[in-house]
Amino acid sequence: MNKMKAIKTKLKERSNKIINIDDISSVDFEEEVGNIGLGSAGIVAGLVGAWSLICLAAGLIAAHGPIGFITSWIGAVIGN
């Protein structure tokens, strides 16, 4: 029973303490927004890179290999 009373006393002492706002670490809003923006840009760059690799692979498959791909590309560039 004494142990419960000691715990209640400690909890009461903790709840009566005044919290100083300066002691609490504040969140830097600009830094957080910058991190979100940088993360979003990284995700978009990754998606664009994956899309380009998928398109390249599809072109290689459609042209029946790298030689056909290059000749088809050159033909498209010169208007053949």
Buried (B, 14 or more C-beta within 10 A) or exposed (E): EEEEEEEEEEEEEEEEEEEEEEEEEEEEEEEEEEEEEEEEEEEEEEEEEEEEEEEEEEBBEEBEEEEEBEEBEEEEEEEE
